[in-house]
C-alpha cells in the first residue's frame, strides 16, 4: 500500500525497527557508562569482614550490572535521549 511520496507501510516498519534498535543501543551505552561509574565508585567501599574478596567482587559486579541496566531504562542522566537525538539524524 502506497502512502504517498513513494513510501509504503513496509518502509515505515523498517525505519521503526531501526529506530527501536537505535533506542536499545543508546540504552545499552548509558547502561555501560553507569556500570563503569558504579564499578569505580565501589572500589572506594570498605571490605566486608564475613566474605572473601572473590565472592564480594562477584556480588558487587552483579549488583552493579543489574543496577546500571535498571537505571539506563529510566535514563536518569538523559544520555539515552541525548545520543538518540544525535544519531537519529543518520537513519
Phi, psi and omega per residue, in radians:
X1 nan 2.198 -3.129
X2 -1.507 2.273 -3.134
X3 -1.772 0.201 -3.097
X4 1.686 2.714 -3.125
X5 1.011 0.373 3.109
X6 1.308 0.251 -3.141
X7 -1.737 2.487 3.106
X8 -2.067 2.985 3.091
X9 -1.075 -0.624 3.115
X10 -1.058 -0.670 3.111
X11 -1.082 -0.756 -3.140
X12 -1.175 -0.608 3.099
X13 -1.131 -0.727 3.135
X14 -1.116 -0.825 3.133
X15 -1.125 -0.712 3.092
X16 -1.051 -0.716 3.128
X17 -1.131 -0.737 3.119
X18 -1.127 -0.679 3.125
X19 -1.181 -0.644 3.084
X20 -1.146 -0.718 3.092
X21 -1.094 -0.713 3.123
X22 -1.115 -0.741 -3.141
X23 -1.084 -0.764 3.119
X24 -1.127 -0.702 3.120
X25 -1.123 -0.673 3.111
X26 -1.165 -0.681 3.081
X27 -1.135 -0.698 3.093
X28 -1.092 -0.693 3.122
X29 -1.106 -0.775 3.125
X30 -1.161 -0.662 3.105
X31 -1.086 -0.751 3.121
X32 -1.120 -0.727 3.102
X33 -1.088 -0.803 -3.137
X34 -1.141 -0.657 3.102
X35 -1.067 -0.800 3.124
X36 -1.075 -0.736 3.113
X37 -1.076 -0.850 -3.141
X38 -1.124 -0.667 3.135
X39 -1.095 -0.769 3.124
X40 -1.182 -0.648 3.110
X41 -1.175 -0.616 -3.129
X42 -1.166 -0.422 -3.136
X43 -1.090 -0.444 -3.118
X44 -1.472 -0.127 -3.141
X45 -1.340 2.614 3.115
X46 -1.242 2.922 3.136
X47 -1.508 2.550 3.095
X48 -1.419 2.384 -3.086
X49 -1.288 -0.381 -3.007
X50 -1.804 0.110 3.135
X51 -2.360 2.775 3.123
X52 -1.388 2.844 3.114
X53 -1.077 -0.661 -3.114
X54 -1.127 -0.902 -3.105
X55 -1.177 -0.624 3.114
X56 -1.146 -0.702 3.114
X57 -1.119 -0.732 3.108
X58 -1.105 -0.808 3.138
X59 -1.034 -0.813 -3.137
X60 -1.097 -0.716 3.126
X61 -1.114 -0.786 3.123
X62 -1.108 -0.751 3.115
X63 -1.094 -0.772 -3.140
X64 -1.140 -0.667 3.112
X65 -1.102 -0.830 -3.108
X66 -1.189 -0.735 3.121
X67 -1.095 -0.736 3.126
X68 -1.152 -0.646 3.102
X69 -1.115 -0.794 -3.137
X70 -1.166 -0.755 3.120
X71 -1.098 -0.682 -3.135
X72 -1.131 -0.582 3.088
X73 -1.141 -0.579 3.125
X74 -1.528 -0.319 3.087
X75 0.890 1.064 -3.105
X76 -1.164 -0.486 -3.124
X77 -1.518 -0.326 -3.119
X78 1.404 0.178 -3.136
X79 -1.157 -0.637 3.138
X80 -1.020 -0.876 -3.124
X81 -1.156 -0.697 -3.127
X82 -1.092 -0.844 3.139
X83 -1.201 -0.682 3.138
X84 -1.050 -0.806 -3.139
X85 -1.109 -0.657 -3.135
X86 -1.227 -0.679 -3.073
X87 -1.488 -0.401 -3.094
X88 -1.088 -0.437 3.130
X89 -1.092 -0.464 -3.043
X90 -1.592 -0.015 3.112
X91 -1.446 nan nan
